[in-house]
C-alpha cells in the first residue's frame, strides 16, 4: 500500500527588506516499510545551464536544478540511477536532495595504461629506486623533493597495476 502524504515547504521570496513566505506542497511517498524516496533515472542534464530532467520509475518527468545535486557533484550522466525528494512547484514537480544510486565510475580504470606502456614506466621506476637505494646505503634518506616524487610515481604505478573493481 502506497500513499502520498502532502507536507509544506516554506520559502522566503523578496528583497530590499521586503519578504513574503510562500508555502509549497511536498509529496512524500510512504509504504509499509516506512518512508520510501522516489527513484528514477537521469533523462538528461546540462551542466552549463545547471538543470535537467529525471524520469521517475513510476512514470513522469521531474525537473532538477544544480542546487539539488549532492556536494561535489557538478553533472549527472544520462541513465544514472538516482533517488530524490519531490516538491510541487508552479511549473510541475521539482527534485530535491538528489542522491546517486549508481557507483561513480573509477577514474583509475578509465586511465589505466596498456601493458606495453607500463613496461617502460616500471623499467624507469626500477632505475629511480636503484638511485634511492644507493642513497640509503650511504646512510642517508633522499631529500624531501625526491622522496615526494618517488612516492607519487609509486602510487601511480600501483593504481595502474591494480585491477578495476
C-alpha distance (Angstrom), angle and dihedral (degrees) to the residues before:
residue distance angle dihedral
X1 . . .
X2 3.77 . .
X3 3.80 125.5 .
X4 3.78 135.1 174.0
X5 3.79 115.7 -124.5
X6 3.81 112.0 -164.5
X7 3.80 120.1 -142.9
X8 3.77 134.2 171.2
X9 3.78 133.0 -104.1
X10 3.80 116.1 -161.1
X11 3.79 118.6 -145.4
X12 3.81 129.1 -176.9
X13 3.79 113.7 -134.7
X14 3.78 127.5 -174.6
X15 3.74 143.4 45.9
X16 3.79 143.5 -141.9
X17 3.80 90.1 68.5
X18 3.84 93.6 -56.8
X19 3.77 116.6 106.3
X20 3.77 136.2 167.7
X21 3.77 129.3 -166.0
X22 3.78 118.3 -125.1
X23 3.79 120.1 -166.0
X24 3.79 117.6 -149.6
X25 3.81 123.7 -168.8
X26 3.80 115.9 -114.9
X27 3.79 121.3 -157.6
X28 3.80 117.0 -146.8
X29 3.77 118.4 -177.2
X30 3.79 117.7 -137.0
X31 3.77 126.9 -164.7
X32 3.79 134.8 176.0
X33 3.83 89.0 -86.0
X34 3.79 92.8 55.8
X35 3.76 128.9 -101.7
X36 3.82 113.2 4.4
X37 3.78 119.3 -166.2
X38 3.83 117.9 -140.2
X39 3.79 114.8 -105.3
X40 3.77 133.9 -162.3
X41 3.78 145.9 131.2
X42 3.77 134.0 -80.5
X43 3.80 108.2 -99.8
X44 3.82 93.9 -173.4
X45 3.79 138.2 -34.3
X46 3.82 130.1 -166.3
X47 3.84 111.0 -157.4
X48 3.83 92.0 -168.0
X49 3.81 91.9 57.2
X50 3.81 92.6 36.0
X51 3.80 98.3 -130.7
X52 3.79 145.5 75.0
X53 3.79 143.1 151.1
X54 3.79 136.2 -85.1
X55 3.81 124.0 -155.5
X56 3.81 113.6 -137.2
X57 3.81 118.8 -132.6
X58 3.80 88.5 -127.1
X59 3.81 92.4 49.3
X60 3.76 136.5 -87.0
X61 3.78 134.9 76.7
X62 3.79 125.9 -93.0
X63 3.81 124.7 -157.5
X64 3.84 115.0 -127.0
X65 3.81 127.9 -164.6
X66 3.81 126.5 -159.3
X67 3.82 89.0 -111.8
X68 3.84 89.7 66.0
X69 3.82 93.2 58.3
X70 3.81 120.8 102.5
X71 3.80 118.5 -96.4
X72 3.80 111.2 -78.5
X73 3.83 94.4 18.4
X74 3.80 113.6 113.6
X75 3.79 100.6 168.7
X76 3.80 142.4 23.8
X77 3.79 123.3 -136.5
X78 3.83 114.9 -133.7
X79 3.80 110.6 -106.0
X80 3.82 94.5 24.7
X81 3.83 114.2 139.0
X82 3.81 114.7 -118.7
X83 3.79 141.3 169.9
X84 3.79 123.2 -148.4
X85 3.77 147.5 163.5
X86 3.79 118.5 -111.9
X87 3.78 132.0 -137.8
X88 3.80 122.4 -171.7
X89 3.80 109.0 -128.9
X90 3.79 131.4 179.5
X91 3.81 89.6 -92.5
X92 3.81 97.5 44.7
X93 3.79 137.8 -86.9
X94 3.81 117.9 -8.8
X95 3.82 126.8 -168.2
X96 3.81 121.8 -120.1
X97 3.81 127.0 -167.5
X98 3.80 100.1 0.9
X99 3.81 115.0 -155.5
X100 3.81 123.0 -165.7
X101 3.80 113.8 -127.0
X102 3.80 97.3 -177.7
X103 3.79 114.7 77.4
X104 3.78 113.1 -110.2
X105 3.80 113.9 -105.7
X106 3.78 114.9 -99.1
X107 3.79 113.2 -106.2
X108 3.79 88.6 -157.1
X109 3.80 92.1 58.5
X110 3.79 91.7 46.8
X111 3.83 91.7 51.8
X112 3.80 98.6 37.9
X113 3.79 110.7 137.6
X114 3.79 124.8 -125.5
X115 3.84 115.4 -103.0
X116 3.82 94.2 -112.1
X117 3.83 89.9 53.4
X118 3.80 91.2 47.0
X119 3.83 92.9 53.9
X120 3.82 91.2 64.3
X121 3.82 92.0 46.7
X122 3.82 92.7 50.2
X123 3.81 91.7 48.7
X124 3.82 89.3 52.8
X125 3.81 89.2 46.4
X126 3.81 90.4 54.2
X127 3.84 89.7 54.5
X128 3.81 90.3 47.6
X129 3.83 92.1 49.8
X130 3.82 90.5 46.7
X131 3.82 88.4 59.5
X132 3.83 90.7 49.2
X133 3.81 88.8 48.5
X134 3.82 91.4 54.1
X135 3.83 90.5 50.6
X136 3.82 90.6 50.7
X137 3.84 91.3 48.9
X138 3.80 88.1 58.4
X139 3.81 88.0 57.9
X140 3.80 97.1 -105.0
X141 3.76 135.1 108.9
X142 3.80 118.4 -130.0
X143 3.81 115.4 -97.0
X144 3.81 118.0 -90.5
X145 3.82 95.4 -101.3
X146 3.79 93.3 51.1
X147 3.82 91.9 45.1
X148 3.81 91.9 53.3
X149 3.81 92.5 48.0
X150 3.80 92.7 49.0
X151 3.81 91.7 47.2
X152 3.82 91.3 50.0
X153 3.81 91.9 50.2
X154 3.81 91.5 47.8
X155 3.82 91.4 51.3
X156 3.81 91.9 48.1
X157 3.81 92.6 50.1
X158 3.81 90.6 46.5
X159 3.83 89.5 53.0
X160 3.81 90.6 50.6
X161 3.81 91.9 48.7
X162 3.80 95.9 47.3
X163 3.81 112.0 88.6
X164 3.82 116.9 -123.0
X165 3.79 115.9 -97.1
